[in-house]
Amino acid sequence: MAPTSPVVARWELVRRLRELREQRGFDSAGFARAVGFTPANWSHVEKGRRVLTGNTIGPVLDLLAVGERERVELLALLAAGKGRGWWSRSALIGPELQRYYGMEYGADSIRSYDSLVIPGLLQTEAYARALIAADVMIRPAQVEQLVAMRMRRRKRLHGHDPVALTAVVGEATLVQRVGGQDVLCAQLEYLAGLLRTRPNVDIRVIPFAAPDGAVLGGASFHLLDFASEYLPTFGWAESAVFGAPVDNPDQVHDLAFAFVRALDQSLTRTESLALIEKYAAV
């Protein structure tokens, strides 16, 4: 089981409360007034922008006629959601990116696609530093803090219950000399080592020769899945200047389909390892 993430706990809590409200036939505004909230404040609760407390959740559970077993589960989520993850202690990243890091920390499995750079969870320290330092929006004094955060995220690939990561990358990521040839070679050697030793990490390369390999262009996105049966896939899409959650279920479905297409164009695990080793030896 993935480690407890307060972000994931809060997300599950509000999703389950909203589903219970809808199942019981309450409209949002009427329900809000019945449990002592304004409609606007209750809307913030269901969108995860306002946190319930032990006092305010009681009337909610009572009106929803929640059974004892589910009540215990929901109160446990409330307690877990009060914590603060390490990602929330930095002023260098905004609330949306903090949310993503919290989701990533609590994910059971992750699917990533990137055509141009190695995904963050797979980057070496030197490779990450070169990428971050090249960003004109980041001040030099911030670089090392951001590198340290990226390295801390990487710990989820290890430990007694690591996240399962399937990353599909374009062959261009193996030749783009981020940080120079030495940094790139060390990065590729690191990827090869993961493929040899970490069964929870699968890296697939879309070769230049793939007939439809360029179908996704320069896209970069991640799909996070969770152990809880109550949680859907969480999507995150990135561009050169921003990253944002993908909350629309239809768009998440489209990303999942795009990932399948990318995976179909990629080499096998063994073939991908051989290609990575080939470029690492250059």
Residue pairs with C-beta under 8 A, 6 or more apart in sequence:
1 108
1 161
1 227
2 105
2 106
2 107
2 108
2 161
2 163
2 226
2 227
3 105
3 106
3 161
4 80
4 83
4 106
5 85
5 102
5 103
5 105
5 106
6 80
6 81
6 82
6 83
6 84
6 85
6 102
7 81
7 85
7 98
7 99
7 101
7 102
7 103
7 105
7 106
8 102
8 103
8 105
8 106
8 107
8 226
8 228
8 231
9 77
9 78
9 80
9 81
9 83
9 106
10 48
10 51
10 77
10 81
11 48
11 103
11 231
12 77
12 226
12 228
12 230
12 231
13 52
13 74
13 77
13 78
13 81
14 45
14 46
14 47
14 48
15 230
15 231
16 74
16 77
16 230
17 45
17 46
17 60
17 64
17 74
18 46
19 230
20 64
20 66
21 28
21 31
21 64
24 64
24 65
26 34
26 63
28 39
28 42
28 43
28 46
29 39
29 42
31 42
31 63
32 38
32 39
32 41
32 42
32 43
33 39
34 59
34 63
35 42
35 56
35 59
35 60
35 63
36 56
36 59
37 45
37 56
41 50
44 50
45 51
45 52
51 81
51 82
52 60
52 78
54 75
54 78
57 74
57 75
57 78
61 71
61 74
66 74
85 98
85 101
85 102
85 105
86 152
87 93
87 98
87 101
87 102
87 105
87 149
88 98
88 102
90 98
90 145
90 149
92 142
92 145
92 146
92 149
93 101
93 149
96 243
96 244
96 245
97 243
99 245
100 236
100 243
100 245
101 149
101 153
103 224
103 234
103 236
104 110
104 121
104 153
104 156
104 163
104 222
104 224
105 153
105 156
106 226
107 156
107 163
107 224
107 225
107 226
107 234
108 163
108 164
108 225
108 226
108 227
109 163
109 164
109 165
109 166
109 224
109 225
110 121
110 163
110 164
110 165
110 166
110 222
110 223
110 224
110 225
111 166
111 167
111 168
111 222
111 223
111 225
111 256
111 259
112 119
112 121
112 165
112 166
112 167
112 168
112 221
112 222
112 223
113 167
113 168
113 169
113 216
113 219
113 220
113 221
113 222
113 258
113 259
113 262
114 167
114 168
114 169
114 170
114 173
114 220
115 169
115 170
115 172
115 173
115 206
115 216
115 217
115 218
115 219
115 220
116 170
116 172
116 173
116 176
116 218
116 220
117 131
117 173
117 176
117 178
117 220
118 127
118 169
118 173
118 178
118 187
118 191
119 167
119 169
119 222
120 128
120 150
120 153
120 154
121 153
121 154
121 156
121 157
121 165
121 167
122 154
122 157
122 165
122 167
122 190
122 191
122 194
122 201
122 203
123 131
123 150
123 154
123 187
124 183
124 186
124 187
124 190
125 147
125 151
126 179
126 183
126 186
126 187
127 178
127 179
127 183
127 184
127 186
127 187
128 147
128 150
128 151
129 143
129 144
129 147
129 179
130 178
130 179
130 180
130 183
131 178
131 179
132 138
132 143
132 146
132 147
132 150
133 140
133 143
137 241
138 146
156 162
156 163
157 163
157 165
157 194
157 198
157 200
157 201
158 198
162 198
162 200
163 200
164 200
165 200
165 201
165 202
166 202
166 204
166 263
167 201
167 202
167 203
167 204
168 204
168 205
168 206
168 259
168 262
168 263
168 266
169 203
169 204
169 205
169 206
170 205
170 206
170 213
171 205
171 206
171 207
171 208
171 213
171 275
172 208
173 205
174 188
174 205
174 275
174 276
174 279
175 184
175 279
176 184
177 183
177 184
178 184
178 187
181 282
185 280
185 282
188 276
188 277
188 279
188 280
189 280
191 203
191 276
192 273
192 276
192 277
192 280
194 201
194 203
195 201
195 202
195 203
195 269
195 272
195 273
195 276
196 273
202 269
203 269
203 272
203 273
203 276
204 263
204 266
204 267
204 268
204 269
204 272
205 266
205 267
205 271
205 272
205 275
205 276
206 213
206 262
206 265
206 266
206 267
207 213
207 266
207 267
207 275
210 265
210 266
211 265
212 261
212 265
213 265
215 261
215 262
215 265
216 258
216 261
216 262
219 237
219 258
220 237
220 238
220 239
221 235
221 236
221 237
221 238
221 246
221 255
221 258
221 259
222 235
222 236
222 238
223 233
223 234
223 235
223 236
223 252
223 255
223 256
223 259
224 233
224 234
224 235
224 236
225 231
225 233
225 234
226 234
232 249
232 252
233 252
233 256
234 245
234 246
234 252
235 245
235 246
235 247
235 251
235 252
235 255
236 243
236 244
236 245
236 246
237 243
237 244
237 246
237 255
246 252
246 255
266 272
267 275
